[in-house]
Amino acid sequence: MLALADRDQIMALSMDADQGHSFYRDRAQGLPKFHSSMAEIVQMKPDLAVQSWRVTARMEKIINRVGTKLIIPRYGSDPEIVIGNVRRAGESFDQATRAEALIEDYRTRLEALHSIPKSPLKAAYITPSGFTAGTGTFVDEIIQLAGLSSYAAARNIVGWQSLPLEDLIIDPPDVFIASFFDTNLNSQSEWSISRHGRLYKMMEDIPTIYLPGRYLSCNGLFLVDAAERIHEEVPKND
């Protein structure tokens, strides 16, 4: 919504819209927020509502009774899914021209990323919870889009798994990509390797790219932004 709609089109945003993990948090400043409940939507009676992962299964049926149209984005980071979501939102917000411009920019930048020469450097993704992103995750896709090799994929890690400190010590990555260390989502379990001093020593010795959590908050639209930023910060050989 914040990528396409004018400010005067927005009645309210989610409570997380201006938090550290929100990509467009700057645009959200000063706009009303609400808890995304059905009661609030029924009371406000907006023309449109965009569904998030927090809503109930009966949301569409209930809010349709008050004349509100529910936009339900498709889940996924696949480019065609992202483009379809942007186009549908643009049409719904009466911002089709703006949406097509965003899509054209997205495709151009994605094509440029695909043409990046591949680097042999192995990048390991790490979060404060000690998890990494293996094959089949959008973060692993971002790492490869940035021109790097995936440390997790090389170790046959699939999906979201904890990253053993022993593996890192025995076979260190060439680059760390650390994310969500800057947000209020950076919770650490008592057993997370991110509590271990050895990991922080490794991150001091090995080039580490600290990627703000807002680039990786379970989305597909900002996948290009994340890959571009990683590529820009990758150590270059002189």
Secondary structure, 3 states (H helix, E strand, C coil): CCCCCCHHHCCCEECCCCCCCCCCHHHHCCCCEECCCHHHHHHHCCCEEECCCCCCCCHHHHHHHHCCEEECCCCCCCHHHHHHHHHHHHHHCCCHHHHHHHHHHHHHHHHHHHCCCCCCCEEEEECCCCEEECECCHHHHHHHHCCCEEHHHHCCCECEEECCHHHHHHCCCCEEEEECCCCCCCCCCCCCHHHCHHHHHHHHHCCEEEECHHHCCCCCCCHHHHHHHHHHHCCCCC
